[in-house]
Amino acid sequence: MNTSIQREWQRFFDAHAPRYEENGFTAHTVAEVDFLLTLFALPAGSRILDMGCGTGRHSIELAKRGYQVTGVDLSLGMLDVARTNADAAGVALELIHGDATEWIASEPFDAAICLCEGGVGLIEKGEDAELHDSSIFSNLAASLKPNGPFLLTTLNGYSIIRQMKDEHAVEGRFDPATMYANYQDEWELPEGAKIMTIRERLFIAPELVRMLQEAGFVVDNVFGGTAGHWARRFLSLDEVEAMFVCRKRV
């Protein structure tokens, strides 16, 4: 695993893991899994890959409903919490420490999910964002059976771009020629305020659709995907996250 590139995000999530589920956006797990299962008719016992599983909240809810779930995450701290939570819920999960840009399943899964902050978009200084995210998509496609469904939620580039101004470009916080943003932001976390250095490529929906298609997916729908507000509806320009409903190309 290439920890030299990922160590900043890995350190952040290792430290944040014990308080992660105090974030408000984690409060909608049951409703999100309910909606996921309206998109994909998955028979009980299906094997599901949760890439970037974090503390395992979606993995555990899926396991409660009779699915066999494997969670992969870069953060050992998050996996420790997921293991504790799974034990408390009385469900069995397979939890694997791995880098989404490198990890491929040895046996293909029936379905996969990769939800916001599940690896997509978490780049470090000097890293190529398109190569990073395309590698994750290719590995996920390689880890799925033909026609296997895949649900992705990721940051909605439109919403951030609409906040950018010319002075941000002059200050070097945003480059409209490359769509890269590089700035400091204060995050209000359960453990207190933290200044974060954000490096991200602001991908808009058509770019992500192209990348997913090149990786081997068919994209059936693009919906609004902000946590707690999942629905079969158009992607609002100002919402935080976008949802891509996909399946592996046969």
C-alpha positions as CSV (number, residue, x, y, z in Angstrom):
1,M,0.0,0.0,0.0
2,N,1.3,3.4,-0.9
3,T,1.2,5.0,2.5
4,S,3.7,7.7,1.5
5,I,1.0,9.4,-0.7
6,Q,-2.0,8.8,1.5
7,R,-0.5,9.4,5.0
8,E,-2.2,12.8,5.5
9,W,-5.7,11.5,5.0
10,Q,-4.8,8.2,6.8
11,R,-3.6,10.1,9.8
12,F,-6.7,12.3,9.8
13,F,-9.2,9.4,9.7
14,D,-7.2,7.4,12.3
15,A,-7.4,10.3,14.7
16,H,-11.0,11.2,13.8
17,A,-12.4,7.6,13.9
18,P,-13.6,7.5,17.5
19,R,-15.7,10.6,17.0
20,Y,-16.7,10.0,13.3
21,E,-20.2,8.9,14.0
22,E,-21.0,12.0,16.0
23,N,-21.1,13.9,12.6
24,G,-24.6,14.8,11.6
25,F,-24.3,13.3,8.2
26,T,-23.9,9.8,9.6
27,A,-27.5,9.8,11.1
28,H,-29.3,8.5,8.0
29,T,-27.8,5.0,7.6
30,V,-31.0,3.0,7.7
31,A,-32.8,5.4,5.2
32,E,-29.8,5.3,2.9
33,V,-29.7,1.5,2.9
34,D,-33.4,1.4,2.3
35,F,-33.0,3.6,-0.7
36,L,-30.0,1.6,-2.0
37,L,-32.1,-1.5,-2.0
38,T,-34.8,0.2,-4.1
39,L,-32.2,0.8,-6.7
40,F,-30.7,-2.7,-6.7
41,A,-32.8,-5.9,-6.2
42,L,-30.1,-7.9,-4.4
43,P,-31.1,-11.4,-3.2
44,A,-30.3,-12.2,0.5
45,G,-26.9,-13.6,0.8
46,S,-25.4,-11.5,-2.0
47,R,-21.7,-10.6,-1.5
48,I,-21.3,-6.8,-1.3
49,L,-18.1,-4.8,-1.3
50,D,-18.0,-1.6,0.7
51,M,-15.0,0.3,-0.5
52,G,-13.9,3.0,1.9
53,C,-16.2,1.4,4.6
54,G,-15.1,3.8,7.4
55,T,-16.7,2.8,10.7
56,G,-18.8,0.3,8.9
57,R,-22.2,1.9,9.3
58,H,-23.5,0.9,5.8
59,S,-21.7,-2.5,6.0
60,I,-23.3,-3.3,9.3
61,E,-26.8,-2.3,8.2
62,L,-26.5,-4.4,5.1
63,A,-25.2,-7.4,7.1
64,K,-28.2,-7.1,9.4
65,R,-30.4,-7.6,6.3
66,G,-28.7,-10.9,5.4
67,Y,-25.9,-9.8,3.0
68,Q,-22.3,-10.9,3.1
69,V,-20.3,-7.7,3.4
70,T,-16.6,-7.0,2.9
71,G,-15.4,-3.6,4.0
72,V,-12.1,-2.2,2.8
73,D,-10.5,1.0,4.2
74,L,-7.2,2.8,4.3
75,S,-7.6,3.8,8.0
76,L,-6.8,1.2,10.7
77,G,-8.6,3.5,13.2
78,M,-11.8,3.4,11.2
79,L,-11.6,-0.4,10.8
80,D,-11.1,-0.8,14.6
81,V,-14.3,1.2,15.2
82,A,-16.1,-0.8,12.5
83,R,-15.0,-4.1,14.1
84,T,-16.3,-2.9,17.5
85,N,-19.6,-1.7,16.0
86,A,-20.1,-5.0,14.1
87,D,-19.5,-7.0,17.3
88,A,-22.0,-4.8,19.2
89,A,-24.5,-5.3,16.4
90,G,-24.0,-9.1,16.4
91,V,-23.1,-9.3,12.7
92,A,-20.1,-10.7,10.9
93,L,-18.1,-8.5,8.6
94,E,-14.9,-9.2,6.6
95,L,-12.7,-6.1,7.2
96,I,-9.6,-5.5,5.2
97,H,-6.9,-2.8,5.5
98,G,-6.3,-1.7,1.9
99,D,-5.8,1.2,-0.5
100,A,-8.7,1.7,-3.0
101,T,-6.2,2.7,-5.7
102,E,-4.5,-0.7,-5.4
103,W,-6.9,-3.3,-3.9
104,I,-8.7,-5.8,-6.2
105,A,-10.8,-8.6,-5.0
106,S,-9.5,-12.2,-5.5
107,E,-13.1,-13.3,-6.1
108,P,-15.7,-11.0,-7.7
109,F,-18.5,-9.5,-5.7
110,D,-22.2,-9.4,-6.6
111,A,-22.4,-5.6,-5.9
112,A,-20.3,-2.7,-4.6
113,I,-20.7,0.6,-2.9
114,C,-18.2,3.5,-2.5
115,L,-19.8,6.4,-0.6
116,C,-18.6,9.9,-0.1
117,E,-15.2,10.0,1.6
118,G,-14.8,6.4,0.7
119,G,-11.5,7.1,-1.2
120,V,-12.6,9.0,-4.3
121,G,-11.3,12.6,-4.2
122,L,-9.0,12.1,-1.2
123,I,-5.8,13.2,-2.9
124,E,-2.5,14.5,-1.5
125,K,0.0,17.2,-2.7
126,G,1.4,16.3,-6.1
127,E,-1.1,13.4,-6.8
128,D,-2.9,13.2,-10.1
129,A,-6.6,13.3,-9.2
130,E,-7.9,11.8,-12.4
131,L,-5.4,8.9,-12.2
132,H,-6.3,8.4,-8.5
133,D,-10.0,8.2,-9.0
134,S,-9.8,6.3,-12.3
135,S,-7.6,3.7,-10.5
136,I,-10.3,3.2,-7.9
137,F,-13.1,2.8,-10.5
138,S,-11.0,0.3,-12.5
139,N,-10.3,-1.7,-9.4
140,L,-13.9,-1.7,-8.4
141,A,-15.0,-2.9,-11.9
142,A,-12.4,-5.7,-11.7
143,S,-13.8,-6.7,-8.3
144,L,-17.4,-7.1,-9.6
145,K,-19.3,-9.7,-11.6
146,P,-20.5,-8.7,-15.0
147,N,-23.7,-6.6,-14.7
148,G,-23.0,-6.2,-10.9
149,P,-24.4,-3.0,-9.5
150,F,-22.3,-0.2,-8.1
151,L,-23.4,2.8,-6.2
152,L,-21.0,5.8,-5.9
153,T,-21.5,9.1,-4.1
154,T,-18.9,11.7,-4.3
155,L,-18.4,15.5,-3.9
156,N,-20.4,17.5,-6.4
157,G,-18.0,19.8,-8.2
158,Y,-20.7,22.1,-9.4
159,S,-21.4,23.3,-5.8
160,I,-17.8,24.2,-5.0
161,I,-17.2,25.8,-8.4
162,R,-20.2,28.1,-7.9
163,Q,-18.6,29.4,-4.8
164,M,-15.3,30.3,-6.5
165,K,-14.4,33.9,-7.5
166,D,-11.7,35.5,-9.6
167,E,-9.8,36.6,-6.5
168,H,-9.6,32.9,-5.5
169,A,-7.8,32.2,-8.8
170,V,-5.5,35.2,-8.2
171,E,-4.7,34.0,-4.7
172,G,-3.9,30.5,-6.0
173,R,-6.7,28.8,-4.2
174,F,-8.4,27.7,-7.4
175,D,-7.1,27.2,-11.0
176,P,-10.0,27.4,-13.5
177,A,-7.7,26.0,-16.2
178,T,-7.2,22.8,-14.4
179,M,-10.2,22.8,-12.0
180,Y,-7.8,22.2,-9.0
181,A,-8.5,23.8,-5.7
182,N,-5.9,24.2,-3.0
183,Y,-6.9,26.1,0.1
184,Q,-7.3,25.9,3.9
185,D,-10.7,25.4,5.4
186,E,-11.9,25.3,9.0
187,W,-13.8,22.1,9.7
188,E,-16.1,22.0,12.7
189,L,-15.6,18.4,14.0
190,P,-17.0,16.7,17.1
191,E,-13.6,16.9,18.7
192,G,-13.3,20.6,17.9
193,A,-12.4,23.0,15.1
194,K,-9.5,21.9,12.8
195,I,-7.8,23.7,10.0
196,M,-7.6,21.4,7.0
197,T,-5.5,21.8,3.9
198,I,-7.8,20.9,1.0
199,R,-6.4,19.7,-2.3
200,E,-9.0,18.6,-4.8
201,R,-9.9,18.4,-8.4
202,L,-13.4,19.7,-8.9
203,F,-15.0,17.0,-11.0
204,I,-18.4,17.7,-12.5
205,A,-20.9,14.9,-13.3
206,P,-20.1,14.4,-17.0
207,E,-16.4,14.0,-16.2
208,L,-17.1,11.3,-13.6
209,V,-19.5,9.6,-16.0
210,R,-16.7,9.4,-18.6
211,M,-14.2,8.1,-16.1
212,L,-16.7,5.4,-14.9
213,Q,-17.4,4.4,-18.4
214,E,-13.7,4.1,-19.3
215,A,-13.3,1.9,-16.2
216,G,-15.9,-0.5,-17.4
217,F,-19.2,0.7,-16.0
218,V,-22.5,1.7,-17.5
219,V,-24.0,4.7,-15.7
220,D,-27.7,4.4,-15.6
221,N,-28.6,7.5,-13.6
222,V,-27.0,10.5,-11.9
223,F,-29.0,11.7,-8.9
224,G,-28.6,14.1,-6.0
225,G,-26.6,12.2,-3.4
226,T,-26.1,14.4,-0.4
227,A,-26.1,12.4,2.8
228,G,-29.6,12.2,4.4
229,H,-31.2,13.4,1.1
230,W,-31.0,10.4,-1.2
231,A,-33.8,10.2,-3.8
232,R,-34.5,9.6,-7.5
233,R,-34.2,13.3,-8.3
234,F,-32.1,15.6,-10.4
235,L,-28.6,16.6,-9.2
236,S,-29.0,20.1,-7.8
237,L,-26.1,22.4,-8.6
238,D,-25.7,23.5,-5.0
239,E,-25.9,20.3,-3.1
240,V,-22.8,18.7,-1.5
241,E,-22.7,15.2,-3.1
242,A,-23.7,13.5,-6.3
243,M,-24.9,9.9,-6.8
244,F,-24.0,7.7,-9.7
245,V,-26.1,4.5,-10.2
246,C,-23.9,2.1,-12.2
247,R,-23.4,-1.5,-13.2
248,K,-20.4,-3.3,-14.6
249,R,-20.5,-3.6,-18.3
250,V,-21.1,-7.1,-19.6
